Amino acid sequence: MLLSDKIIRPLLSPIPRVLLNSLFDCAIIGGGPAGLNAALVLGRARRSTVLFDNDNARNAVTQESHGFITPDGIRPKEFREIAHKDITKYPSVIYKEEKVTSIIKKDQLFEIATDNKDLYQSKTIIISTGLRDVLPDIENISTYYGKSLFNCPYCDGWEMRDKPLAVIIEEQTQGFHFIQTVFNWSKDLIVCTNGKPVLNPEQKRLILNKGIKIFENKITKFEGENGQMEKIIFENGDSIIRKGGFVLPQPIQASDFAKKLGCEYNSLGGILVDFYGRTSVPGVYAAGDASVFAPAQLIIAAADGLKAAVGVNRDLIQKEFLD
Ligand SMILES: Cc1cc2nc3c(=O)[nH]c(=O)nc-3n(C[C@H](O)[C@H](O)[C@H](O)COP(=O)(O)OP(=O)(O)OC[C@H]3O[C@@H](n4cnc5c(N)ncnc54)[C@H](O)[C@@H]3O)c2cc1C
């Protein structure tokens, strides 16, 4: 059973917008594992909840998800289908496949606009819009990302174990640790710095000591079929056979709603939250990669969604009891 979407008043604005009649207890922006789990918990807590998602998950590029219990190896699409089925059991939750375009705080309430030109009102919001990965500037890297080139050895290291792999790093702080980590899964390793001077002499000595070759030239492109890497081609004409690898992308926030609402950020670039997902702005909660930032894992995002939902419910209960 869905809540009514009846239109009650057009607003005076250059783009016609309509305010939908329900005042929700919570609007969740982003329906990945964080937002989905938050919706589940809020539904079970009998809270009227609207969950918005524009179906553009960070892990949509990958074929299987690993590293959490039941079921290991599930397709990301199937994960969402099961979650949506779970949520439909709770009549106070509605799902909107819409992109949220703006959120404004007005008199303690939030006005949420979507690309359908609809407006929703809610007492609280959970931002669970996740992160986006900015990949190194290499011609056809996105063809291979999520298929044979991954960002997280804990997620995909097992499937890539003992294969001839490349670690692509362009960043100093975590790069050396990343190489050591991938070495745990395959000893047949090379390091590519894609033209960037990221390794110091001592790091280079330690890497070479382990039999790992270092390629410091810029990568021109990858070769292979259907996203399965076969070869890496360098700008100086060198090439090397590799069956895949790991890369350190630059994660960025997928939305700037928290910034626009005035939320503080932590030192990693995640939205600053307390244990219950409360941000520095009353009524605004955040969950999943958007606040955790690292380690980015489905099970952590889902747990985080639960915590934010409990935070929302606790705060509304307190307020309602005292009113
Ligand atoms: C290639 C790759 C492979 C991975 N493999 C694994 C793995 O095997 N195991 C594992 O545990 N983790 C894996 N991860 C990490 C995992 O995908 C993330 O940690 C997890 O998806 C974070 O969940 P989330 O709910 O915070 O964000 P997301 O899953 O990114 O969901 C955010 C959602 O918000 C929506 N959204 C964003 N902006 C808006 C907007 N304006 N309006 C409406 N909706 C919006 C997006 O469409 C998206 O659906 C992988 C990541 C990548 C990149």
Ligand as a Chemical Component Dictionary entry (heavy atoms), coordinates in Angstrom:
data_LIG
# 
_chem_comp.id                   LIG 
_chem_comp.type                 NON-POLYMER 
_chem_comp.pdbx_formal_charge   0 
_chem_comp.three_letter_code    LIG 
# 
loop_
_chem_comp_atom.comp_id 
_chem_comp_atom.atom_id 
_chem_comp_atom.alt_atom_id 
_chem_comp_atom.type_symbol 
_chem_comp_atom.charge 
_chem_comp_atom.model_Cartn_x 
_chem_comp_atom.model_Cartn_y 
_chem_comp_atom.model_Cartn_z 
_chem_comp_atom.pdbx_ordinal 
LIG C1  C1  C 0 33.922 -1.338 -8.239 1  
LIG C2  C2  C 0 33.429 -1.472 -6.824 2  
LIG C3  C3  C 0 33.264 -2.732 -6.275 3  
LIG C4  C4  C 0 32.824 -2.854 -4.960 4  
LIG N1  N1  N 0 32.677 -4.105 -4.450 5  
LIG C5  C5  C 0 32.274 -4.255 -3.175 6  
LIG C6  C6  C 0 32.144 -5.564 -2.613 7  
LIG O1  O1  O 0 32.406 -6.585 -3.289 8  
LIG N2  N2  N 0 31.771 -5.667 -1.310 9  
LIG C7  C7  C 0 31.512 -4.553 -0.527 10 
LIG O2  O2  O 0 31.176 -4.715 0.643  11 
LIG N3  N3  N 0 31.610 -3.304 -1.055 12 
LIG C8  C8  C 0 31.976 -3.130 -2.344 13 
LIG N4  N4  N 0 32.116 -1.864 -2.866 14 
LIG C9  C9  C 0 31.794 -0.713 -2.011 15 
LIG C10 C10 C 0 30.272 -0.518 -1.937 16 
LIG O3  O3  O 0 29.744 -0.442 -3.248 17 
LIG C11 C11 C 0 29.933 0.745  -1.155 18 
LIG O4  O4  O 0 30.584 0.755  0.086  19 
LIG C12 C12 C 0 28.420 0.818  -0.932 20 
LIG O5  O5  O 0 27.716 0.755  -2.153 21 
LIG C13 C13 C 0 28.060 2.098  -0.185 22 
LIG O6  O6  O 0 26.683 2.133  -0.002 23 
LIG P1  P1  P 0 25.897 3.523  0.103  24 
LIG O7  O7  O 0 24.478 3.157  0.336  25 
LIG O8  O8  O 0 26.568 4.406  1.070  26 
LIG O9  O9  O 0 26.114 4.217  -1.325 27 
LIG P2  P2  P 0 25.722 3.694  -2.804 28 
LIG O10 O10 O 0 25.644 2.208  -2.866 29 
LIG O11 O11 O 0 26.684 4.366  -3.728 30 
LIG O12 O12 O 0 24.264 4.262  -3.017 31 
LIG C14 C14 C 0 24.047 5.646  -3.111 32 
LIG C15 C15 C 0 22.753 5.803  -3.885 33 
LIG O13 O13 O 0 22.374 7.187  -3.836 34 
LIG C16 C16 C 0 21.780 7.499  -5.088 35 
LIG N5  N5  N 0 21.846 8.959  -5.266 36 
LIG C17 C17 C 0 22.944 9.746  -5.318 37 
LIG N6  N6  N 0 22.581 11.038 -5.513 38 
LIG C18 C18 C 0 21.221 11.046 -5.578 39 
LIG C19 C19 C 0 20.254 12.069 -5.779 40 
LIG N7  N7  N 0 20.603 13.347 -5.956 41 
LIG N8  N8  N 0 18.929 11.730 -5.800 42 
LIG C20 C20 C 0 18.545 10.432 -5.636 43 
LIG N9  N9  N 0 19.432 9.408  -5.447 44 
LIG C21 C21 C 0 20.751 9.731  -5.415 45 
LIG C22 C22 C 0 22.600 6.735  -6.113 46 
LIG O14 O14 O 0 21.849 6.497  -7.281 47 
LIG C23 C23 C 0 22.875 5.430  -5.343 48 
LIG O15 O15 O 0 21.922 4.445  -5.675 49 
LIG C24 C24 C 0 32.540 -1.707 -4.177 50 
LIG C25 C25 C 0 32.691 -0.419 -4.743 51 
LIG C26 C26 C 0 33.126 -0.316 -6.042 52 
LIG C27 C27 C 0 33.290 1.064  -6.631 53 
# 
loop_
_chem_comp_bond.comp_id 
_chem_comp_bond.atom_id_1 
_chem_comp_bond.atom_id_2 
_chem_comp_bond.value_order 
_chem_comp_bond.pdbx_ordinal 
LIG C1  C2  SING 1  
LIG C2  C3  SING 2  
LIG C2  C26 DOUB 3  
LIG C3  C4  DOUB 4  
LIG C4  N1  SING 5  
LIG C4  C24 SING 6  
LIG N1  C5  DOUB 7  
LIG C5  C6  SING 8  
LIG C5  C8  SING 9  
LIG C6  O1  DOUB 10 
LIG C6  N2  SING 11 
LIG N2  C7  SING 12 
LIG C7  O2  DOUB 13 
LIG C7  N3  SING 14 
LIG N3  C8  DOUB 15 
LIG C8  N4  SING 16 
LIG N4  C9  SING 17 
LIG N4  C24 SING 18 
LIG C9  C10 SING 19 
LIG C10 O3  SING 20 
LIG C10 C11 SING 21 
LIG C11 O4  SING 22 
LIG C11 C12 SING 23 
LIG C12 O5  SING 24 
LIG C12 C13 SING 25 
LIG C13 O6  SING 26 
LIG O6  P1  SING 27 
LIG P1  O7  DOUB 28 
LIG P1  O8  SING 29 
LIG P1  O9  SING 30 
LIG O9  P2  SING 31 
LIG P2  O10 DOUB 32 
LIG P2  O11 SING 33 
LIG P2  O12 SING 34 
LIG O12 C14 SING 35 
LIG C14 C15 SING 36 
LIG C15 O13 SING 37 
LIG C15 C23 SING 38 
LIG O13 C16 SING 39 
LIG C16 N5  SING 40 
LIG C16 C22 SING 41 
LIG N5  C17 SING 42 
LIG N5  C21 SING 43 
LIG C17 N6  DOUB 44 
LIG N6  C18 SING 45 
LIG C18 C19 SING 46 
LIG C18 C21 DOUB 47 
LIG C19 N7  SING 48 
LIG C19 N8  DOUB 49 
LIG N8  C20 SING 50 
LIG C20 N9  DOUB 51 
LIG N9  C21 SING 52 
LIG C22 O14 SING 53 
LIG C22 C23 SING 54 
LIG C23 O15 SING 55 
LIG C24 C25 DOUB 56 
LIG C25 C26 SING 57 
LIG C26 C27 SING 58 
# 
